[in-house]
Amino acid sequence: MNIFVFDIETVPDVESGRRLYQLDELDDKNIARVMFHKRSQETGGSEFLRHHLHRIVAISVVLCSADRLKVWSLGESDAGEAELVQRFFDGIERFSPTLVSWNGAGFDLPVIHYRSLLHGIAAPRYWDTGRDDRDFKWNNYLSRYHERHTDLMDVLSGYQPRAAARLDEIASMLGFPGKMGMSGDKVWDSYQAGDIEGIRNYCETDVLNTYLVYLRFELIRGHLSSKHYEKACQQVRDELKQAGKPHLTEFLQAWQTGQVSSE
């Protein structure tokens, strides 16, 4: 079985903001300020934009296939949004994996839906609910209680919004590093500063936390024995060591020394 853990990072979709609010004379930075301000007025304080006004700048994944494990960010650092979304769906078309996320049903996938709609990206395997493959009628990517997509936040909270928790808090509680390098609310500033690599690195550590929580979930529901759980964790350690990338080495060191996030 192929496990495809994913996470996205986004910035304001200033082009849509320019069209929606008729802000032709403003630059991107000031359009984003208008978007945040309007959203704050709508919500009474929160500037977190509606899903369709996010633009994806990074998609990071952990792919576990048989005895192979890999963590990376899709595309090159200068890849456009359409390419990132296309690569995401290409992975689904190729592997028909089990998708795993933290709040993917509530945020990541709806954003991906809107962006694929914008770019006209076809993904028949992902959208299939039984028309093309009869098995997908009973287990597909779209139905909330099916397992082709496991949203860990959704499942662990018992589908109760009041019981939902933040990934970094759960990861830290379990002895994993939690958030490293930055947080979601700093992505826009980092993007404006041209630090796309920093954003991609941060996204990769987030997706690693998600995968490690997923392994613990597999343990508690009896899909992994204690022995196989420890083997899977060691596989992650080995991959991080072999990757030789500073941010992954830092993640491994934080995990091994117990220096969890204080975010």
C-alpha positions, 0 to 999 in steps of 0.5 A, spaced: 500 500 500 502 506 498 501 512 503 502 519 500 502 524 506 501 531 504 501 539 506 501 545 503 503 552 504 499 558 501 499 566 500 494 570 498 491 570 491 493 577 490 491 576 482 484 574 484 484 580 490 485 585 484 479 582 480 474 581 486 476 588 489 478 592 483 484 594 485 488 595 479 492 601 481 495 597 487 501 593 488 501 585 491 503 587 498 498 592 498 492 588 495 494 583 500 493 588 506 486 590 503 484 582 503 486 581 510 483 587 512 476 585 509 477 578 512 478 581 519 472 585 518 468 579 516 470 575 521 471 580 527 478 579 528 481 573 524 485 575 517 485 568 515 482 568 508 477 564 505 479 558 501 478 560 494 483 566 496 489 562 497 495 561 492 499 555 493 506 556 493 509 549 496 506 542 496 510 537 500 509 530 501 512 523 504 511 517 500 511 510 503 511 505 498 513 498 500 520 499 503 521 505 500 520 512 504 521 519 501 520 526 503 520 532 498 517 538 495 513 537 489 517 541 483 523 546 483 523 552 487 521 556 481 515 552 479 508 555 478 502 553 482 499 549 476 505 545 476 505 543 483 497 542 483 498 537 477 504 534 480 500 532 486 494 529 482 499 525 477 502 522 484 494 520 485 493 517 478 500 513 478 500 510 485 492 511 487 495 512 494 492 513 501 492 520 502 494 522 509 493 529 512 492 534 518 486 538 517 487 536 509 479 535 509 478 542 512 483 546 508 488 543 504 484 539 499 479 545 498 484 549 496 487 544 491 480 543 489 479 551 487 486 552 484 485 546 480 478 549 478 482 555 476 488 552 472 483 547 469 487 541 471 483 534 470 484 529 475 479 523 474 482 518 479 481 523 485 474 525 483 472 518 481 466 516 486 465 509 482 463 511 475 470 509 473 472 504 478 466 500 482 471 500 488 471 507 489 463 507 490 465 505 497 472 508 498 474 514 495 478 520 496 472 525 497 467 522 502 469 524 509 468 517 512 472 513 507 479 511 508 483 513 501 484 520 505 485 520 512 485 526 515 488 525 522 485 531 525 478 529 523 479 522 525 482 523 532 477 529 534 472 524 533 469 529 527 468 534 533 470 541 531 471 543 539 476 537 540 480 539 534 487 540 535 493 543 532 499 539 529 505 542 532 501 540 539 500 533 538 506 532 535 510 535 541 506 531 546 508 525 542 515 527 543 516 529 535 519 536 533 513 539 532 513 546 528 520 548 526 523 554 522 517 558 521 509 558 522 503 558 517 502 566 519 509 567 517 509 564 510 507 571 506 512 575 509 517 569 507 514 569 500 515 576 499 522 576 502 524 571 496 525 565 501 521 560 497 526 554 500 525 556 507 517 555 506 519 548 502 523 546 508 518 548 513 513 544 509 517 538 509 518 538 517 510 539 517 509 533 513 514 529 517 510 531 523 504 528 520 507 522 518 510 520 525 503 522 528 500 517 522 504 511 524 502 512 532 495 512 529 496 506 525 499 503 532 493 504 536 488 502 531 492 495 531 495 496 523 502 496 526 505 492 532 510 495 536 515 492 533 513 494 526 512 501 529 519 502 531 521 499 525 517 504 521 520 510 525 527 507 524 526 508 517 524 515 517 530 516 521 535 513 516 532 517 511 533 523 514 540 521 515 541 519 508 538 525 505 543 530 508 539 536 508 540 541 513 533 542 515 532 534 515 538 533 519 535 539 524 529 535 525 532 528 526 537 531 532 531 535 535 527 528 535 533 524 538 534 529 543 527 531 545 527 538 543 520 539 541 517 545 539 515 551 543 511 554 538 
